[in-house]
């Protein structure tokens, strides 16, 4: 589990035929229980040779989603 801008991110990778596909979930920072805000999967033609690469890319996608979707604070 990772934390980014107060959000929790869970990433994993799924293997098929020796290559990996990344998956990630962004969890609601306000919910006490695990409430999904967004589920992200890499497209099927974007595959990685290692589990770590797939998880890292899924993490980057989740962080990009947070950057675009998180409410902006006003000062």
GUZABA-578904 format. One record per residue: residue number from 1; x, y, z of N, C-alpha, C, O, CB in turn; residue in one letter. Coordinates in nm, 4 decimals, padded with zeros to 6 digits, always signed. Glycine has a CB too. Layout:
<atoms>
   pos         nu         nv         nw        cau        cav        caw         cu         cv         cw         ou         ov         ow        cbu        cbv        cbw   code
   NUM          X          Y          Z          X          Y          Z          X          Y          Z          X          Y          Z          X          Y          Z      A
...
</atoms>
This chain:
<atoms>
   pos         nu         nv         nw        cau        cav        caw         cu         cv         cw         ou         ov         ow        cbu        cbv        cbw   code
     1   +00.0852   -00.1174   +00.0000   +00.0000   +00.0000   +00.0000   +00.0895   +00.1234   +00.0000   +00.1850   +00.1323   +00.0771   -00.0968   +00.0000   +00.1225      X
     2   +00.0579   +00.2164   -00.0858   +00.1304   +00.3431   -00.0940   +00.0380   +00.4567   -00.0525   -00.0843   +00.4429   -00.0537   +00.1854   +00.3666   -00.2373      X
     3   +00.0974   +00.5670   -00.0165   +00.0218   +00.6873   +00.0138   +00.0704   +00.7976   -00.0786   +00.1905   +00.8151   -00.0989   +00.0368   +00.7282   +00.1637      X
     4   -00.0254   +00.8723   -00.1347   +00.0063   +00.9828   -00.2237   -00.1008   +01.0894   -00.2068   -00.2187   +01.0648   -00.2322   +00.0161   +00.9355   -00.3721      X
     5   -00.0594   +01.2075   -00.1641   -00.1508   +01.3199   -00.1429   -00.2720   +01.2792   -00.0597   -00.3855   +01.3130   -00.0933   -00.1967   +01.3765   -00.2770      X
     6   -00.2478   +01.2082   +00.0461   -00.3516   +01.1661   +00.1404   -00.4389   +01.0512   +00.0890   -00.5271   +01.0050   +00.1614   -00.4392   +01.2833   +00.1737      X
     7   -00.4170   +01.0050   -00.0319   -00.4899   +00.8914   -00.0869   -00.4090   +00.7652   -00.0630   -00.2866   +00.7697   -00.0508   -00.5188   +00.9109   -00.2383      X
     8   -00.4782   +00.6535   -00.0564   -00.4106   +00.5244   -00.0487   -00.4173   +00.4587   -00.1864   -00.5208   +00.4612   -00.2530   -00.4750   +00.4328   +00.0609      X
     9   -00.3064   +00.4005   -00.2271   -00.2974   +00.3346   -00.3567   -00.2530   +00.1907   -00.3348   -00.1557   +00.1646   -00.2641   -00.1992   +00.4097   -00.4516      X
    10   -00.3250   +00.0984   -00.3959   -00.2879   -00.0417   -00.3916   -00.2571   -00.0849   -00.5341   -00.3400   -00.0667   -00.6233   -00.4009   -00.1296   -00.3278      X
    11   -00.1393   -00.1418   -00.5569   -00.1034   -00.1882   -00.6909   -00.0693   -00.3362   -00.6875   -00.0266   -00.3904   -00.5855   +00.0152   -00.1071   -00.7472      X
    12   -00.0893   -00.3990   -00.8007   -00.0537   -00.5386   -00.8175   -00.0247   -00.5608   -00.9656   -00.0427   -00.4707   -01.0476   -00.1676   -00.6336   -00.7659      X
    13   +00.0196   -00.6793   -00.9985   +00.0452   -00.7148   -01.1378   -00.0034   -00.8567   -01.1611   +00.0029   -00.9418   -01.0724   +00.1964   -00.7012   -01.1731      X
    14   -00.0515   -00.8803   -01.2812   -00.1036   -01.0112   -01.3194   -00.0171   -01.0640   -01.4329   +00.0138   -00.9924   -01.5282   -00.2548   -01.0033   -01.3619      X
    15   +00.0210   -01.1899   -01.4209   +00.1075   -01.2513   -01.5210   +00.0259   -01.3369   -01.6171   -00.0662   -01.4085   -01.5779   +00.2161   -01.3359   -01.4536      X
    16   +00.0632   -01.3269   -01.7437   +00.0047   -01.4126   -01.8467   +00.1127   -01.4411   -01.9500   +00.1658   -01.3497   -02.0131   -00.1213   -01.3458   -01.9130      X
    17   +00.1437   -01.5661   -01.9659   +00.2420   -01.6085   -02.0663   +00.3777   -01.5413   -02.0497   +00.4429   -01.5086   -02.1489   +00.1893   -01.5799   -02.2044      X
    18   +00.4206   -01.5205   -01.9268   +00.5538   -01.4672   -01.9010   +00.5662   -01.3164   -01.9050   +00.6759   -01.2639   -01.8857   +00.6466   -01.5235   -01.9975      X
    19   +00.4585   -01.2454   -01.9291   +00.4600   -01.0996   -01.9256   +00.3602   -01.0516   -01.8208   +00.2743   -01.1274   -01.7758   +00.4266   -01.0399   -02.0655      X
    20   +00.3728   -00.9254   -01.7827   +00.2936   -00.8713   -01.6716   +00.2087   -00.7534   -01.7146   +00.2484   -00.6737   -01.7996   +00.3845   -00.8296   -01.5577      X
    21   +00.0904   -00.7436   -01.6541   +00.0003   -00.6306   -01.6743   -00.0250   -00.5673   -01.5382   -00.0548   -00.6376   -01.4417   -00.1344   -00.6751   -01.7428      X
    22   -00.0134   -00.4341   -01.5298   -00.0307   -00.3642   -01.4035   -00.1759   -00.3304   -01.3741   -00.2558   -00.3051   -01.4643   +00.0508   -00.2389   -01.4033      X
    23   -00.2081   -00.3307   -01.2438   -00.3414   -00.2920   -01.1975   -00.3257   -00.2083   -01.0715   -00.2361   -00.2323   -00.9905   -00.4314   -00.4174   -01.1708      X
    24   -00.4134   -00.1100   -01.0557   -00.4079   -00.0251   -00.9378   -00.5464   +00.0163   -00.8926   -00.6410   +00.0205   -00.9712   -00.3237   +00.0972   -00.9651      X
    25   -00.5563   +00.0470   -00.7639   -00.6815   +00.0943   -00.7053   -00.6498   +00.2168   -00.6213   -00.5572   +00.2152   -00.5402   -00.7509   -00.0172   -00.6193      X
    26   -00.7275   +00.3239   -00.6413   -00.7172   +00.4437   -00.5587   -00.8311   +00.4369   -00.4575   -00.9477   +00.4218   -00.4942   -00.7237   +00.5762   -00.6455      X
    27   -00.7954   +00.4484   -00.3294   -00.8941   +00.4382   -00.2226   -00.9300   +00.5755   -00.1675   -00.8460   +00.6653   -00.1620   -00.8418   +00.3488   -00.1106      X
    28   -01.0545   +00.5906   -00.1271   -01.1069   +00.7154   -00.0731   -01.0370   +00.7495   +00.0577   -01.0389   +00.6691   +00.1509   -01.2588   +00.7059   -00.0519      X
    29   -00.9748   +00.8683   +00.0667   -00.9045   +00.9044   +00.1908   -01.0006   +00.9394   +00.3049   -00.9610   +00.9391   +00.4215   -00.8113   +01.0222   +00.1649      X
    30   -01.1252   +00.9692   +00.2721   -01.2218   +01.0089   +00.3738   -01.2964   +00.8903   +00.4355   -01.3532   +00.9031   +00.5439   -01.3209   +01.1051   +00.3142      X
    31   -01.2969   +00.7771   +00.3688   -01.3728   +00.6611   +00.4161   -01.2926   +00.5823   +00.5195   -01.1718   +00.5637   +00.5046   -01.4112   +00.5698   +00.2981      X
    32   -01.3603   +00.5370   +00.6229   -01.2951   +00.4528   +00.7238   -01.2678   +00.3139   +00.6692   -01.1643   +00.2542   +00.6987   -01.3813   +00.4433   +00.8499      X
    33   -01.3599   +00.2628   +00.5900   -01.3406   +00.1318   +00.5277   -01.2765   +00.1533   +00.3902   -01.2629   +00.2666   +00.3439   -01.4770   +00.0536   +00.5152      X
    34   -01.2382   +00.0455   +00.3276   -01.1779   +00.0564   +00.1942   -01.2854   +00.0824   +00.0902   -01.3593   -00.0081   +00.0515   -01.0992   -00.0716   +00.1587      X
    35   -01.2933   +00.2060   +00.0457   -01.3888   +00.2439   -00.0581   -01.3104   +00.2841   -00.1818   -01.2321   +00.3790   -00.1794   -01.4824   +00.3601   -00.0104      X
    36   -01.3326   +00.2103   -00.2902   -01.2618   +00.2386   -00.4143   -01.3144   +00.3652   -00.4795   -01.4354   +00.3850   -00.4908   -01.2738   +00.1213   -00.5105      X
    37   -01.2229   +00.4500   -00.5220   -01.2585   +00.5659   -00.6031   -01.2350   +00.5373   -00.7503   -01.3127   +00.5787   -00.8364   -01.1786   +00.6889   -00.5595      X
    38   -01.1259   +00.4655   -00.7781   -01.0906   +00.4381   -00.9176   -01.0123   +00.3080   -00.9259   -00.9236   +00.2816   -00.8447   -01.0086   +00.5548   -00.9780      X
    39   -01.0462   +00.2285   -01.0239   -00.9715   +00.1056   -01.0542   -00.9060   +00.1263   -01.1897   -00.9718   +00.1661   -01.2858   -01.0651   -00.0228   -01.0541      X
    40   -00.7769   +00.0993   -01.1970   -00.6994   +00.1252   -01.3187   -00.6274   -00.0018   -01.3611   -00.5659   -00.0699   -01.2790   -00.5979   +00.2404   -01.2966      X
    41   -00.6356   -00.0332   -01.4905   -00.5603   -00.1447   -01.5472   -00.4873   -00.0946   -01.6705   -00.5400   -00.0137   -01.7469   -00.6537   -00.2651   -01.5823      X
    42   -00.3664   -00.1432   -01.6888   -00.2957   -00.1078   -01.8110   -00.3641   -00.1770   -01.9281   -00.4199   -00.2857   -01.9130   -00.1450   -00.1472   -01.8028      X
    43   -00.3594   -00.1144   -02.0429   -00.4230   -00.1730   -02.1605   -00.3549   -00.3040   -02.1963   -00.2375   -00.3247   -02.1656   -00.4184   -00.0755   -02.2799      X
    44   -00.4289   -00.3914   -02.2609   -00.3788   -00.5266   -02.2849   -00.2575   -00.5320   -02.3761   -00.1832   -00.6301   -02.3727   -00.4872   -00.6101   -02.3433      X
    45   -00.2352   -00.4299   -02.4573   -00.1159   -00.4318   -02.5429   +00.0045   -00.3624   -02.4793   +00.1089   -00.3477   -02.5428   -00.1471   -00.3661   -02.6755      X
    46   -00.0105   -00.3195   -02.3529   +00.1009   -00.2596   -02.2787   +00.1410   -00.3587   -02.1696   +00.0842   -00.3601   -02.0604   +00.0615   -00.1185   -02.2172      X
    47   +00.2398   -00.4410   -02.2018   +00.2836   -00.5473   -02.1114   +00.4282   -00.5240   -02.0697   +00.5042   -00.4568   -02.1395   +00.2684   -00.6858   -02.1782      X
    48   +00.4648   -00.5798   -01.9558   +00.5979   -00.5594   -01.8976   +00.6666   -00.6931   -01.8750   +00.6018   -00.7966   -01.8596   +00.5882   -00.4813   -01.7647      X
    49   +00.7987   -00.6884   -01.8736   +00.8759   -00.8107   -01.8544   +00.8858   -00.8510   -01.7076   +00.9059   -00.9686   -01.6772   +01.0147   -00.7935   -01.9119      X
    50   +00.8717   -00.7541   -01.6151   +00.8807   -00.7872   -01.4730   +00.7573   -00.7373   -01.3980   +00.6914   -00.6419   -01.4391   +01.0083   -00.7269   -01.4116      X
    51   +00.7290   -00.8033   -01.2895   +00.6178   -00.7644   -01.2027   +00.6394   -00.6234   -01.1480   +00.5455   -00.5442   -01.1402   +00.6019   -00.8649   -01.0868      X
    52   +00.7629   -00.5926   -01.1105   +00.7949   -00.4621   -01.0528   +00.7676   -00.3484   -01.1521   +00.7149   -00.2438   -01.1143   +00.9414   -00.4589   -01.0084      X
    53   +00.8035   -00.3697   -01.2782   +00.7778   -00.2672   -01.3803   +00.6279   -00.2438   -01.3978   +00.5836   -00.1296   -01.4098   +00.8407   -00.3083   -01.5148      X
    54   +00.5514   -00.3502   -01.3991   +00.4063   -00.3386   -01.4162   +00.3435   -00.2662   -01.2978   +00.2578   -00.1798   -01.3162   +00.3427   -00.4773   -01.4330      X
    55   +00.3859   -00.3013   -01.1758   +00.3322   -00.2349   -01.0566   +00.3727   -00.0882   -01.0512   +00.2930   -00.0034   -01.0113   +00.3796   -00.3063   -00.9302      X
    56   +00.4951   -00.0579   -01.0907   +00.5428   +00.0803   -01.0917   +00.4614   +00.1642   -01.1895   +00.4238   +00.2772   -01.1582   +00.6921   +00.0859   -01.1282      X
    57   +00.4343   +00.1100   -01.3065   +00.3554   +00.1834   -01.4044   +00.2124   +00.2030   -01.3555   +00.1551   +00.3103   -01.3748   +00.3558   +00.1104   -01.5386      X
    58   +00.1537   +00.1010   -01.2923   +00.0192   +00.1147   -01.2359   +00.0166   +00.2230   -01.1286   -00.0803   +00.2983   -01.1189   -00.0288   -00.0194   -01.1771      X
    59   +00.1222   +00.2313   -01.0484   +00.1325   +00.3351   -00.9459   +00.1358   +00.4734   -01.0105   +00.0700   +00.5656   -00.9624   +00.2583   +00.3135   -00.8591      X
    60   +00.2106   +00.4884   -01.1172   +00.2176   +00.6169   -01.1881   +00.0818   +00.6558   -01.2456   +00.0442   +00.7729   -01.2423   +00.3220   +00.6105   -01.3005      X
    61   +00.0082   +00.5583   -01.2982   -00.1251   +00.5863   -01.3508   -00.2201   +00.6310   -01.2401   -00.2990   +00.7234   -01.2596   -00.1812   +00.4630   -01.4214      X
    62   -00.2130   +00.5665   -01.1250   -00.2975   +00.6048   -01.0121   -00.2648   +00.7462   -00.9646   -00.3550   +00.8252   -00.9369   -00.2806   +00.5051   -00.8967      X
    63   -00.1369   +00.7776   -00.9554   -00.0962   +00.9116   -00.9123   -00.1414   +01.0169   -01.0127   -00.1830   +01.1259   -00.9735   +00.0564   +00.9183   -00.8937      X
    64   -00.1338   +00.9857   -01.1413   -00.1808   +01.0793   -01.2438   -00.3320   +01.0994   -01.2313   -00.3812   +01.2111   -01.2477   -00.1446   +01.0278   -01.3857      X
    65   -00.4055   +00.9922   -01.2024   -00.5502   +01.0052   -01.1839   -00.5804   +01.0957   -01.0643   -00.6697   +01.1801   -01.0713   -00.6153   +00.8661   -01.1640      X
    66   -00.5063   +01.0783   -00.9549   -00.5253   +01.1625   -00.8364   -00.4954   +01.3080   -00.8703   -00.5713   +01.3973   -00.8326   -00.4351   +01.1148   -00.7199      X
    67   -00.3863   +01.3321   -00.9406   -00.3490   +01.4688   -00.9769   -00.4583   +01.5368   -01.0601   -00.4826   +01.6564   -01.0440   -00.2169   +01.4685   -01.0543      X
    68   -00.5238   +01.4618   -01.1485   -00.6287   +01.5183   -01.2317   -00.7633   +01.5283   -01.1605   -00.8421   +01.6181   -01.1901   -00.6439   +01.4362   -01.3558      X
    69   -00.7903   +01.4378   -01.0674   -00.9247   +01.4256   -01.0101   -00.9413   +01.4799   -00.8697   -01.0533   +01.5094   -00.8280   -00.9639   +01.2850   -01.0098      X
    70   -00.8325   +01.4936   -00.7960   -00.8432   +01.5383   -00.6567   -00.8902   +01.6824   -00.6505   -00.8465   +01.7657   -00.7299   -00.7085   +01.5235   -00.5842      X
    71   -00.9790   +01.7123   -00.5566   -01.0217   +01.8522   -00.5410   -00.9024   +01.9411   -00.5053   -00.8161   +01.9024   -00.4265   -01.1316   +01.8639   -00.4321      X
    72   -00.8993   +02.0555   -00.5618   -00.7911   +02.1521   -00.5340   -00.8281   +02.2315   -00.4107   -00.9421   +02.2755   -00.3957   -00.7662   +02.2478   -00.6558      X
    73   -00.7320   +02.2495   -00.3232   -00.7575   +02.3319   -00.2052   -00.7446   +02.4788   -00.2426   -00.6610   +02.5157   -00.3250   -00.6599   +02.2960   -00.0900      X
    74   -00.8263   +02.5608   -00.1829   -00.8196   +02.7048   -00.2098   -00.7539   +02.7725   -00.0926   -00.7800   +02.7385   +00.0228   -00.9603   +02.7648   -00.2359      X
    75   -00.6684   +02.8689   -00.1220   -00.5979   +02.9406   -00.0158   -00.6352   +03.0851   -00.0194   -00.5867   +03.1635   +00.0621   -00.4468   +02.9247   -00.0285      X
</atoms>
